[in-house]
Amino acid sequence: MFNRRTLLGGLGAGVVSLATPWSRKLSWAAAGAAKGQLRFAFFTDVHARTEWGTPVAMAKAARTINAQKPDLVIAGGDLITDGFTSLPEQVAPRWDVYMKMHNAIDGDVHATIGNHDLVAANPADGSKPSAEFRNRLKLDRTFYTFDAMGYRVFVLDSINVIHGKLHYQGLIDLSQMEWLREELLKTPKEMPIVMVSHIPLLTAFYGATRGALEGGKPNRVMVNNRGVLNLFRDHNLLLVLQGHLHAQEIIRWRKTTFITGGAVCAKWWRGPWYSTEEGFNAITLKENHVD
Ligand SMILES: [Fe+2]
């Protein structure tokens, strides 16, 4: 289902390089009409910054993605680090570094917004939120859809800014739910769908790390996940791509495969995070199979 590649091999001391690149093959089928093959890369949680040699690692990530020769590339959010409480001028160098990686990737890169990309959402001086993500990525909106090789991709904005200690929660708000409903009306029932959300709709992370009775806080998981998934009940939701948790996991629920894609920066550029090393996902969709 995915290949992981060493990204930090050329970096200096203090940064853990990958021990053993590994790969696994899995294949799951979903019901629906047969379609063509789509090979794509899904990378998430870059947390671009200017220090620690990270631009070198990001350039290597771009080269490694290009070596896969994917049909397209999807970015899962948190492209830069710590935008949320910063002002646009403070994070401009981080966007510059990220855009260098983004532009070094061959072909189209379709970007998803993450909480760290939300520049000045809650700055210390109370300034207004900035449209930095949309401006940098040249997007009219933070949620959108596109088609590729017979697959329809829904890119969601899962970051809902709230007051209080958590600052944001994982939520698809009412206007975006309405948009999803309208888009699904225009989507054939058998058409295979890929959905991308920075904040996970389904995860085993908290059960695995905190205990089987734990679920996850509202800023870690999507609080209206069931409502969103219910919208797709009569459609062919083949694959959901998620970020945010920096751990790699694959969940198969009903007819849908959920992949939480690890992180390009692993443990925020400090080595592996719960055994997930620096890397990205190389995914092939063939008809209704996810490999
Ligand atoms: Fe992140």
Residues whose N, C-alpha, C, O or C-beta is under 5 A from the ligand:
A	BS01	LIG	D45 D78 H244
